[in-house]
Amino acid sequence: MIGKSILRVEDQRFLTGDGRFIDDLELPGGLHCVIVRSPHAHARVRSIRAPGGVLMLTGEDMAADGVNAMRCGWVLPGMVEPPRFALARGTVRHVGEPVAAVFAESRAQAEDAAEQVEVDYEPLPLIKEEQAFKWARGERAATEAAMRKAAHRVPIALVNNRLCGAAIETRGCISTGDTLYCGTQAPHHIRRYVCEELGIDEGRLRVVSQDMGGGFGYKGKHYPEETVVVWAARRLRRPVKWIARRQESFLSDTQGRDHITRAELGLDQEGRFLALSVLTSADLGAYVSSFGAAIAGPIYSALLAGVYRTPQVFVEVTGIFSNTVPVDAYRGAGRPEACYVLERLADKAALELGIDRAEIRRRNLIPASAMPYRTPVGPTYDCGDFPKVFERALEISGYARKRARGRGVGIACYVESSGVAPSRLAGMMGARVGFYESAQVRVAPDGSITAYLGTHNHGQGHATTYAQILSAQLGVPLDRISIVEGDTAAVPMGTGTFGSRSIAVGGSALHVAGAKIIAKGKRIAAHLLEAAAADIEFRDGAFSVAGTDRKVTFQAVAGAAYVPHNYPLAELEPGLDENAFYDPPNFAFSNGVHVCEVEVDTDTGAVRIAGYWAVDDIGTVINPMIVEGQLHGGVAQGLGQALGEHTAYDEGQLLSASFMDYALPRASDLPFFESELDETQPCTHNPIGAKGCGEAGTIAAPAAVINALLDALDSLGVRDLEMPATPLRVWQAIMQR
Ligand code: MCN
């Protein structure tokens, strides 16, 4: 079962039109809610008025009900956290900030009513350089000293463009007051935040998140509308439904990336890296969203050693506020930004020192023999054979091949902190939540199994891969295993799906719960077989007495557990139902090397991806087909960042609020990807040896593409290109050289 490309069991539902998305849900007697949003980037709200007959609630009503400010999930030491309310109280800090909620019997009526709301704003100047935090990693003085001794110093200035997510279904929240239905990647976290704000016991709110057309990181965060609909449903004593219009998504979904970085690499005569210093300014938007600060600070900075053996690395991140939509996780979350800095620098250094771009990397890769390897920026990599993966990627991509004019090739090596996260480490850096995962394995009397996990499946194939893990462990056929996620009433506890954590953390919790099932099953089997528990073996779905042919099936043991007529009741509870919480001792360090070949039309600046090769080490692979799909999706998003996507603001006004302006890649823009997995380095600290794969492509692709483009344009004298490298930008770079 482990390592088999089993077709995704969940797809039948989607392909036959049986998906149940958030907007499919209609609650009898429900009201439709439309949010009135600020058209100003920064303003004082003087008054809000609605004509008679319009049912409207505002921040003042929330304040009168004692609703607390929104909570963010991770607060860095010394961080400034401007109070953020689900409905604005007094000021607004970005276009799209919720100001009032209007309710009516139909969506159309609510839209009309919202247009009648009159808000008197006093526009304020945009905030400038308002600092949220400073976060540093590594030794500043030692890095400066090493830099001074370097034979070569290579500086670079980079922009990591701001992105936004684009799930097929927009966000939505529906509440009865006792239950919140919403498309979220982290139902238990959302329950906690909403309950804290409304002052209700967590046991009294159920959060349900089913099909939602993708999440991409941004649906894992806490949003104002979640609190608004639960509060309004309680106050109005009617169900309340809010669904974002697409344009509203651009104005209210958290956005991603947005770094400005100046970095310098010091090298010796032979091109060996001696010191790296990185200064980054990270725009957090108007408020600190759930993990916005953590991604810009700890998560990004921890990966700035990358796959390289640089003895001194110093990183300083300044988090700043701006009058824009808050920034938070977007697939990759901090890791693509780190990879981009390192890989652009490696190429620039190669060019300046006259060393081949593969060769300069080869001279600096951390060898497998150095594992476990402690980086100067915090993490200790437990395993990985970076040079092996590297050489293989060069080989399958034909890196050394001579290329036609107008073509270029680029390399990007990455290492990723998947399997987020050891709770203790996160706590030391300001996290307000834990990062374990929980799994419950409930065996029915007939031997079939339902497993409940705190992660969330929104395209990753969990219903299949989790079942594969259990099937391999317990010998129960796949079609007798059901996976339940996304309902706080069914799943005892959970953290959610983000940071490519489900397999490494959720899968491990599942495995630990499965082991408890086997341990208890052995005791039941020992009783049935009249043997000592220590003599019972479990293999191929049956319990047997070691060295004999006496055995009892898993199904028979399950039956005995629930019909305990012949059962050791004095020493064992009936039932076969086990729970496990798994908190990872370390991150799972997925790594890989991606190579991209591009072809540039130098007359128009149009770029075609001519080839894309990836070799990834994600430890033990559960389902190669699903993993390949995850890698493809990730690469597609990474190519989107490199070539087309950009969230543009002008004086606080969003210029890219539709898909006419925000250029997602299309299928016809993408090549066939060639991907290989190296399974020789299983994760050393989790029971299944798996590392995450859900973000890998997004991390490596932008750097691989831009490096390839600069290679293609090298003979034309182009030395720098900003993302997204649209045809206009490429053409301008050629003209301005
Ligand atoms: N897998 C495997 N073997 C491994 C690693 C993973 O078979 N060694 C399988 C897993 O069992 C799982 C899938 O690959 O079915 C992804 O696992 P993992 O890497 O643990 O990532 P998560 O399930 O935690 O997914 C999160 C990740 C993130 S952070 C974003 S954002 C993202 C993504 O996955 N958003 C997605 N992939 C997405 N895919 C779709 N279709 N839609 C999104 O919104």
Residues whose N, C-alpha, C, O or C-beta is under 5 A from the ligand:
A	BS01	MCN	G214 G215 F216 G217 R331 H458 G459 Q460 G461 H462 T465 T497 F498 G499 S500 R501 S502 I503 A504 I618 G619 T620 V621 I622 N623 I626 V627 Q630 A690 K691 G692 C693 G694 E695
